[in-house]
Amino acid sequence: MAARELIVILLLSYAPFAQGVRVPGTSVALEPPAGFTPATRFTGFERADVQGSIMVTEIPGPFASVSAGMNASGLASRGMTLLSSAKRQVDGRPALLLSVTQAANGIEFMKWMLVTGDAKRTVMVVATFPKQSEAELSEPMRAAVLSTHSTVAAPTDAFEGLAFRVTPSATLKIAGRMNNMLMLTESGTMGPHGPDAAVFFVGTSVSTVSIADLKAFAATRAQQTTQLKGIRISRQAETTIGASPAHEIVADGTDAATGRSVTLYQIVVPDEGGYVVMQGLVASSRAATMVPEFRRIANSYRRGAR
C-alpha cells in the first residue's frame, strides 16, 4: 500500500461527520471539547494534561434494563455518588443524563454520564475530569456527551481502533466488542449463550498500570473476574506471547449467576503503560477441550493494526 493511501485511511478513522466525530470502533459520533484527541487505551477521547476522558461503550442490552440501575443505590454500589439525574432525548431516543462524583487514587473526579439506546442496544458515554477543574471542564464535557449521535454507520471491522489483533478459529469466532474488549464466542454473536458455551475476551487496561510482580498481579487480576466466585487457581506458569513475557493461569470457580462450575483461562501480557488481559470462560465439564483452544487464540495475539 502506498504511503499516501495509508495516510488517507488513517485520516478517515478520525473523519468529522455532520453529527461530530465518529468514535473509532463504534457507531457513535460526538463533538469532543477543544484539546481532546482519540484515546489510545479505550474507545473515546482524552486530554492527558487535565486528566480528562470521554469513554464510549456500546452494550448489547436494552436501554430500559441498563438505565434502571442508574440510580443512587446502583451507582453507590460502584463507588459513585449521584448528584443529579435528568431525562433527555438523543436522536429521537430516550436518554438519561447523570452527574456523579467518584474518588480514585486520592483524587475526586466528576462525571457527566449519558445513557441512551433502544430495545436491543444501549450506548453509555462517560466524561470524567478532576473536580478541581470543574469550572474549566464541566460545561464543555456536558456539551460533549449531549452531542452524542448513536445512529451513524457501524464499523465493518471489529478491530477498528484497537492496538492488537488475534486470529479467530473455527470454534471461537469474533462476536463483537464492548469498548476496547473484543469478544469471541462459539456462535459468533454477543449473546445470549447457553450455560455450557465458551467465551473468550481480549482487551487492554483502560488506564496506565505499573506491574512490578507479574505473577502476583496476574493472580490478583484473576480474582477480580466478576462472573465467578470462589476462584481457585489450579495451574499457573510464566510464558511468552510473541516476544513478550506473559503469565498464564488456569482456575476454577462458581458462576455467580447460576452456581455452575466454570473454568477460567487467563493470560496477562504487560504492554507500554499497562497490560493486555485475555480470559476464556467455559463450563468445567468442557475445560479439557476448550482450554487448549483458548491457548491457541491467546498465542495468536500480536500488537499493532495488522
C-alpha positions as CSV (number, residue, x, y, z in Angstrom):
1,M,0.0,0.0,0.0
2,A,1.4,3.4,-0.9
3,A,2.1,5.9,1.9
4,R,-0.4,8.3,0.6
5,E,-3.2,5.7,0.7
6,L,-2.2,4.8,4.2
7,I,-2.4,8.4,5.4
8,V,-5.9,8.7,3.8
9,I,-7.1,5.6,5.7
10,L,-5.7,6.9,9.0
11,L,-7.4,10.3,8.5
12,L,-10.7,8.6,7.7
13,S,-10.7,6.9,11.1
14,Y,-10.9,10.4,12.6
15,A,-13.1,12.0,9.9
16,P,-15.6,14.6,11.0
17,F,-19.3,13.8,10.4
18,A,-22.2,16.2,10.3
19,Q,-23.0,14.9,13.7
20,G,-19.5,15.2,15.1
21,V,-16.5,12.9,15.1
22,R,-17.2,9.2,14.9
23,V,-15.5,7.2,17.7
24,P,-13.4,4.5,16.0
25,G,-14.8,1.0,16.7
26,T,-18.3,2.3,17.4
27,S,-21.5,3.5,15.7
28,V,-21.3,6.7,17.9
29,A,-20.3,10.2,17.0
30,L,-19.9,13.2,19.2
31,E,-18.1,16.6,19.4
32,P,-15.2,16.4,21.8
33,P,-14.0,19.5,23.6
34,A,-11.1,21.5,22.4
35,G,-7.8,19.7,23.0
36,F,-9.2,16.2,23.2
37,T,-7.8,13.6,20.9
38,P,-8.7,9.9,20.2
39,A,-7.7,7.8,23.1
40,T,-5.1,5.1,22.8
41,R,-6.2,2.7,25.6
42,F,-10.0,2.9,25.3
43,T,-12.8,3.8,23.0
44,G,-13.3,7.6,23.1
45,F,-11.2,10.8,23.6
46,E,-8.7,12.0,26.2
47,R,-6.7,15.0,27.2
48,A,-3.8,13.9,29.4
49,D,-2.7,17.3,30.7
50,V,-6.1,17.8,32.6
51,Q,-6.8,14.1,33.3
52,G,-9.9,14.3,31.2
53,S,-11.5,11.5,29.3
54,I,-14.7,10.7,27.3
55,M,-15.3,6.9,27.1
56,V,-17.9,5.4,24.8
57,T,-19.3,1.9,25.5
58,E,-21.9,0.1,23.4
59,I,-23.8,-2.6,25.4
60,P,-25.8,-5.4,23.8
61,G,-28.8,-5.0,26.0
62,P,-32.0,-2.9,26.2
63,F,-31.8,0.7,27.3
64,A,-34.7,0.2,29.8
65,S,-32.8,-2.6,31.7
66,V,-29.4,-0.8,31.8
67,S,-30.9,2.6,32.7
68,A,-33.0,1.1,35.5
69,G,-29.8,0.5,37.5
70,M,-28.5,4.1,37.0
71,N,-29.9,5.3,40.3
72,A,-28.4,6.4,43.6
73,S,-28.2,2.9,45.1
74,G,-27.0,1.3,41.9
75,L,-24.3,3.9,41.3
76,A,-23.3,3.8,45.0
77,S,-22.6,0.0,44.6
78,R,-19.9,1.1,42.1
79,G,-18.4,3.7,44.3
80,M,-20.2,6.7,42.7
81,T,-22.3,9.4,44.3
82,L,-25.3,10.7,42.3
83,L,-25.6,14.5,42.2
84,S,-28.4,14.8,39.6
85,S,-30.4,12.9,37.0
86,A,-32.5,14.2,34.1
87,K,-34.4,12.5,31.3
88,R,-33.4,13.6,27.8
89,Q,-33.9,12.7,24.1
90,V,-31.0,11.8,21.8
91,D,-31.6,11.0,18.1
92,G,-35.2,10.7,19.0
93,R,-34.5,8.0,21.6
94,P,-34.9,8.2,25.4
95,A,-31.8,9.1,27.3
96,L,-30.6,9.7,30.9
97,L,-28.1,12.5,31.8
98,L,-26.4,11.9,35.1
99,S,-23.9,14.0,37.1
100,V,-21.9,11.9,39.6
101,T,-18.7,12.1,41.6
102,Q,-16.2,9.3,42.3
103,A,-12.9,9.1,44.1
104,A,-9.9,7.3,42.6
105,N,-6.2,7.3,43.7
106,G,-6.8,10.1,46.2
107,I,-8.5,12.4,43.6
108,E,-12.1,13.3,43.5
109,F,-13.5,13.1,39.9
110,M,-16.7,14.4,38.4
111,K,-18.5,12.6,35.6
112,W,-21.2,13.5,33.1
113,M,-22.8,10.3,32.0
114,L,-25.2,9.9,29.1
115,V,-27.1,6.6,28.7
116,T,-29.3,6.1,25.6
117,G,-30.4,3.3,23.3
118,D,-33.4,1.2,22.3
119,A,-34.8,-2.3,23.0
120,K,-31.7,-4.0,21.7
121,R,-28.7,-1.8,22.4
122,T,-27.5,0.7,24.9
123,V,-24.9,3.4,24.5
124,M,-23.1,4.8,27.5
125,V,-20.9,7.9,27.2
126,V,-18.9,8.9,30.3
127,A,-17.0,12.2,30.5
128,T,-14.6,12.3,33.5
129,F,-12.5,15.1,34.9
130,P,-11.0,16.2,38.3
131,K,-13.3,18.2,40.5
132,Q,-10.6,20.8,40.8
133,S,-11.1,21.5,37.1
134,E,-14.9,21.8,37.3
135,A,-15.0,25.5,36.4
136,E,-13.0,24.9,33.2
137,L,-14.3,21.5,32.1
138,S,-17.7,20.8,33.4
139,E,-19.8,22.6,30.8
140,P,-17.6,21.6,27.8
141,M,-17.8,17.9,28.9
142,R,-21.5,18.1,29.5
143,A,-21.9,19.6,26.0
144,A,-19.8,16.8,24.5
145,V,-21.9,14.0,25.9
146,L,-25.1,15.7,24.9
147,S,-23.7,16.0,21.3
148,T,-23.8,12.2,21.1
149,H,-25.3,10.6,18.0
150,S,-25.7,6.9,18.1
151,T,-27.1,6.2,14.7
152,V,-24.1,6.6,12.5
153,A,-22.9,3.7,10.4
154,A,-21.3,0.9,12.4
155,P,-17.8,-0.2,11.6
156,T,-17.4,-3.4,9.5
157,D,-14.0,-4.2,11.1
158,A,-14.3,-5.4,14.7
159,F,-10.6,-4.4,15.3
160,E,-11.1,-0.8,14.2
161,G,-9.2,1.5,16.7
162,L,-7.7,-1.5,18.6
163,A,-3.9,-1.7,19.1
164,F,-3.9,-5.5,18.8
165,R,-5.0,-8.4,16.7
166,V,-5.9,-12.1,17.4
167,T,-6.8,-14.8,14.9
168,P,-10.2,-16.4,15.4
169,S,-10.7,-20.1,14.8
170,A,-13.4,-22.4,13.5
171,T,-14.5,-22.9,17.1
172,L,-14.2,-19.4,18.5
173,K,-15.4,-16.6,16.2
174,I,-15.3,-12.8,16.6
175,A,-18.7,-11.8,18.1
176,G,-18.1,-8.0,18.7
177,R,-16.7,-5.8,21.3
178,M,-17.5,-3.5,24.3
179,N,-15.2,-0.5,24.4
180,N,-11.7,-1.9,24.0
181,M,-12.7,-5.5,24.9
182,L,-13.0,-7.9,22.0
183,M,-15.3,-10.9,22.5
184,L,-15.1,-14.3,20.7
185,T,-17.9,-16.9,21.0
186,E,-18.8,-20.3,19.6
187,S,-21.9,-18.8,17.9
188,G,-20.1,-15.6,16.7
189,T,-22.7,-13.5,18.4
190,M,-22.7,-11.4,21.6
191,G,-25.4,-13.4,23.2
192,P,-27.4,-14.8,24.8
193,H,-25.4,-18.1,25.1
194,G,-26.1,-21.5,26.6
195,P,-24.8,-22.3,30.1
196,D,-22.1,-24.5,28.7
197,A,-21.0,-22.1,25.9
198,A,-17.4,-20.9,25.8
199,V,-16.5,-17.2,25.6
200,F,-13.1,-15.5,25.2
201,F,-12.2,-11.9,25.8
202,V,-9.2,-9.8,24.8
203,G,-8.6,-6.3,25.9
204,T,-6.2,-3.7,27.2
205,S,-6.2,-1.9,30.5
206,V,-8.0,1.4,30.3
207,S,-5.5,3.3,32.5
208,T,-1.8,3.1,32.9
209,V,-0.6,0.4,35.3
210,S,2.8,-0.4,36.7
211,I,3.4,-4.1,37.2
212,A,6.3,-4.9,39.5
213,D,5.5,-8.6,40.1
214,L,3.7,-10.2,37.1
215,K,2.8,-13.4,38.8
216,A,1.2,-11.7,41.8
217,F,-0.5,-9.2,39.5
218,A,-2.0,-11.9,37.3
219,A,-3.3,-13.8,40.3
220,T,-5.0,-10.7,41.7
221,R,-6.5,-9.9,38.2
222,A,-7.9,-13.4,38.0
223,Q,-9.6,-13.0,41.4
224,Q,-11.3,-9.9,40.1
225,T,-13.2,-11.8,37.5
226,T,-16.7,-10.6,38.4
227,Q,-18.6,-13.5,36.7
228,L,-17.1,-16.0,39.2
229,K,-16.9,-16.5,42.9
230,G,-14.7,-18.9,45.0
231,I,-11.9,-18.8,42.4
232,R,-9.2,-21.4,43.0
233,I,-6.0,-21.3,40.9
234,S,-5.1,-24.8,39.8
235,R,-2.2,-24.0,37.5
236,Q,0.0,-21.0,36.6
237,A,3.2,-20.5,34.7
238,E,5.4,-18.0,33.1
239,T,5.2,-18.0,29.3
240,T,5.7,-15.8,26.3
241,I,3.2,-14.3,23.8
242,G,5.2,-13.5,20.7
243,A,8.4,-12.0,22.1
244,S,6.7,-10.6,25.3
245,P,6.8,-12.1,28.8
246,A,3.3,-13.2,30.0
247,H,1.7,-15.2,32.8
248,E,-0.8,-18.0,32.3
249,I,-3.4,-19.1,34.9
250,V,-6.0,-21.8,34.9
251,A,-8.5,-21.6,37.7
252,D,-11.9,-23.0,38.7
253,G,-14.8,-21.2,40.2
254,T,-18.5,-20.9,40.5
255,D,-20.7,-18.9,38.2
256,A,-22.1,-16.1,40.3
257,A,-25.4,-16.2,38.5
258,T,-26.1,-19.9,38.0
259,G,-23.9,-21.7,40.6
260,R,-22.4,-23.9,37.9
261,S,-18.7,-25.0,37.9
262,V,-16.7,-22.8,35.5
263,T,-13.1,-23.0,34.4
264,L,-11.2,-19.7,33.8
265,Y,-8.2,-19.5,31.5
266,Q,-6.2,-16.2,31.7
267,I,-3.1,-14.6,30.1
268,V,-1.7,-11.3,31.2
269,V,0.8,-9.5,29.0
270,P,2.4,-6.3,30.1
271,D,2.5,-3.6,27.4
272,E,3.5,0.0,27.2
273,G,2.0,1.7,30.2
274,G,-0.4,-1.0,31.1
275,Y,-1.3,-4.6,30.2
276,V,-3.3,-6.9,27.9
277,V,-5.7,-9.4,29.6
278,M,-7.1,-12.4,27.8
279,Q,-9.7,-14.6,29.5
280,G,-11.6,-17.7,28.5
281,L,-14.6,-19.0,30.4
282,V,-16.3,-22.3,29.9
283,A,-18.2,-24.9,31.9
284,S,-15.7,-27.1,33.7
285,S,-17.1,-30.2,32.0
286,R,-15.7,-28.8,28.7
287,A,-12.4,-27.5,30.0
288,A,-10.2,-30.3,28.7
289,T,-11.4,-29.4,25.1
290,M,-11.7,-25.6,25.4
291,V,-8.6,-24.6,27.4
292,P,-6.2,-25.7,24.5
293,E,-8.5,-23.7,22.2
294,F,-8.2,-20.6,24.5
295,R,-4.4,-21.1,24.5
296,R,-4.3,-21.2,20.7
297,I,-6.2,-17.9,20.4
298,A,-4.0,-16.3,23.1
299,N,-0.9,-17.3,21.2
300,S,-2.1,-15.6,18.1
301,Y,-2.1,-12.2,19.8
302,R,0.1,-9.6,18.2
303,R,0.5,-5.9,18.7
304,G,-0.4,-3.4,16.0
305,A,-3.1,-3.0,13.4
306,R,-2.1,-5.9,11.2
